[in-house]
Amino acid sequence: MAMPGDFFSGVEQLEASLAGIKAKIPVFYREARCFTTVFPASIIGLRRLLPDRRFVPAQVLPGIGAVHLTAFEYYDTDIGPYNEFGIGILLNSPYFLQIPGYNMLRQLLQDSFYTYIHRLPVNTQVALDGGVELYNYPKTMNAIEFSDTSDWVTCELAEGEDLICRVRGRKIPATRSTVMKYFCHLYQYQQPQYAEFKVNAREYALALGRDNAELELGFSHPAARELSDVLLSTKPLMYIYVPSMQAILYGPGNLSLASIAFFLERGLGISVNELTALLDRERAGKKKKKE
């Protein structure tokens, strides 16, 4: 298990440009907190939301899938502080049998989760532009507000005066620590894509059942109506509370040629033609040395 002091050691970063701002890839999140609620959802409704049949929603029980809502408050990152709210669909891991309940349980036991990121609101321009341009994350600009009492943390997601949802989680004793991996699946150029988000949960707690979190949905916003249509209950199946964490967002994987060219030019400031010329010069130099 990685300790807080060495979580980032051995991970090399490349200078990059995100939305015209100098940054680094992978992106380091040095101090943050989050909490996650998992709700039962109609498997038929989830399949309608997924853009490709290669994304297979995990099932808690036959016919019942799972939607997770995760609220992040990032204090110190390579692209500055910002808030983020993830709405995702839990997927089957390709490494375990696709049996209802079993696949999801094995992911939980290994702290390794496969998810399709359906919506990912943020509240800063650099987080919005960088996530959309380089990763094709489904990001939007929204109000994401955290509030605290001694016993509860609340995150409210809204667009203007229009409430999308309000999630409330209990500050249960977070006495454990663990390293979790989230394989975040996306869709770009009609091709499945993914990015690994590795979390060093320095303080961590997990609770099953409905007593430790609450969800209130808005009425008129499209995202709120969409959640209302697909969720089978607003009572959670599971709650994860991480009051202290670090994280690494690795570069996008499984890229198409169009994505690679876009990533090089927008992220690293290198066009495909410039990269080809650079490689030609390097090969010519090596050939000259041999002669």
N, C-alpha and C positions, 0 to 999 in steps of 0.2 A: 504493500500500500504506500502510495506517495505521501510524503510529509509536506506540510505547507512550504517549507524552505526549498524543496527540490522539485516541486511539481513542474516547473517550467524548464528545468535544467535538461540540456541535450536537445532541445527543440529549437532548430534554427529558423530565423525569420527572414523574409525577403522584404526589402523596401517596396512599397506599392502606393498607388494613388487611389483613394476611395472618395468619389464625388469631388475630385479636385483637391483633396486634403491628403497630405503625406501620412501614411500609416504603414502597418506591417502585416504580413501574412505568414503563418497563421496569426489570428488576432488573439491577444492575451487579455483575459479578464482577471485582474489581480485581486479585486475585492467586490463581492456582490452578495445578494441573498435572493431566494426564490421560494415559492411554494406551489405545489401541483395538486390538483383535484382530478380524479378520474370518475367518469359517469357512464352508466350503461346507455347504449344507443342501438337503434335498429340497424341490423346488418344490411338490410335492403337499402335503407336511407344512406348508409355510409358508402355502399358501392356506387350509388348515384353521384356522390361527391368526388369520388376518386377518378382521375383523368385517364387511367390506363389499367387494363385488366391484370397487368403484372404486379400491381399493388394489391395485396390480399389482406383485408382487415382481419386482425386477430379476433377470436371469439371467447368471451367469458363463459358462455353457455351456448348451445346451438341456437343460432338466430339472434344472439345478443353480442354486439361489439362494444368498443369503448372509445370514448372521446376524452382527451385530457386538456385541461386548461392550466397553463403555467404562467405565473406572474413573476417577472424578473425585475430587480432593481440593481442596476450596475453602477457602482460608485467610482471605480477606477479601471479604465480600459484603454487600449491603444487608440480608440476613436472617441475618447471622452466619456463622461457619465451619461447614461440614458436609461429609460425604462422600456420594457418590452412585454408583450402579452401573446403567448403562443396558444393557438387553437389547433390541435392535431388529432389525427386518427391513428390509434395503435395498430401496427401491422404485424403479420406473422414474421418471425425470424426464419430465414432459410435454413438455419442450422438445427432446427428442432422439428419434430413431427407436427404437422398442422392439425392438431386435435384440439377441439374447443377446451379452453381452460389450461391444458397442458403447455402449449406454446407460450402463452403469456406468463404462466408460473415460472417456466424455465428462464425467461428473460428477466423476471423479477429476482430470481435467485442469483443470477449472474450479474446483476446491475448493468445490464446491457439491453437497450431498448430500441426497437425499430418503430419509427413513426413517420407518417406523412404529414407535412406541415401544410395545413389548409389555409390558415390566416396567421399573420405575424405583425400586428400593429406595433409601432415604435413611436417615440416622441421627439426625435431629433432628425434633422435633415441628413446628416452624414450617415447615420444608421439606416435611414430609409434608402438613400441613393446607393450606398455601397452594397447593401444587401440585395437590392433589386438588380443592379448592373452586373455584379460579379457572380452572384449565386442564384439569381432568379427567385429569391425568397418572396413569397406573396405579402410584401410589406405595404402598410398604409400608415399615414400620419394620423395619430389619434391622441386624445387626452388619456393618459394612464396615470392615475393618482393613487399613491399609497397612504394609508393612515394606520395608526397604531394605538392600541390601549395596552394595559398591562397583560391582558390575556389573549388578545386577538390581533391579527394583522388583516387589513382589508385592502383590496385593489379594485378600483373602479375603472372600467373601460368605457369611453364614450366618444361620440363624434359631435362636437358642439354641445348642445343641450340634450342630445339624443342618447340616452343610456343604451349601451349594448349589453353589458352585464356587470354585476358587482359580486366579487367572490370574497369570502371571509374564511380565514383559517385560524384554528386555535394554535397558540404558541405552546405546543406540547414539548416536554423535555427532549432536547436534541443532544443526546449523550453519545451517539455513535459517530463514526467518521467512515467514509468510503469513497472510492473513485468510481464514477458512473460514466458510461458511454451512451450517447444518444446518436443513432444513425438516422439523421434527418433526411427524409426522402422528398424530392422536389420533382418538377417536371419542366423541361425546357427543350425547345425545338423538337417536340413530339418524342422526346426520349426521357426515360427516368434518369434522375440524377440524384446525388446524395452529398451530404457534408457531415463529417463527424464533429460532434460537440462533446468534448471530454470535460467532465466536472469533478473537481476535487471538493467533495462535500466535507468541509472541516467540522461542521456540526450538522447532524442529520437525524431525522426521526420519521418513521413510517407507521401509519395507523390504518387499519381496515374498519369498514363500517361508516355510518352516516353521522356520527355525533361530533366530529371534529372540524367540519367545514360546511359552509352554506353557500348556495348560489341563488342570485336574483337576476332574472333576465329582463331586458327591456321589452317593449311591445312593438315599436314601429321600425326600428333599424333592421335592414336586410340580414345582417349577421345575427342579430338576436332572434329573428323569425326562423332563420335557418337552424340555429341551435334548438329552438323550441320544437321544430318539426322532427329533428333526428333523435333527440334525447328521449329516453324512456322514463327518466326520473331526474329531478334536480337534487336528489340525495346521492352523495358520492359513494362509490364502491371503495375508494382508497384515497388516502391523503398523505402527501410527502412534504415535510417541512424542513427547509435548509436555511437557517438564519445566517450562516457564514459559508461562503464558497469561493473557489477560484475556477477558472475555466479556460479552455483553448478551443477556438473555432478554427478547424483546419480548412484548407482550400477545397473547393468543390471537386468531386471525383466523377468518374464515368462520363467524361465530357465528349460532346460531338466536336467535329472539326470546327464548326462555326463557333461553338462555345470556347474552344481553345484559343482561336484567333482573337475573339472578343476579350477573353481573360488576359491574354498577353498585352494587348493594346491598351485596355482600360486600366488593368491592375498594375502591370509592370512597365507600361510606357514603351513597349517593344512591338512593332508590327511584324507580321509573318515574314515580309520581305527582309526586314532588318535582321531578324533571327536567322534566316537562311544565309544572308551575307556573313553574319558573325560566325556561323558554323563552317562556312566555306573557308574563311580566313584561318580559323583554328585548324582545320584539316590541312590547309596549305602549309601552315607553320610546322605542323608535326611532320609532314612529308619532307620539308626542307631540312629539318634537323636530322632525319634519317640519312639524307644524302650527304 
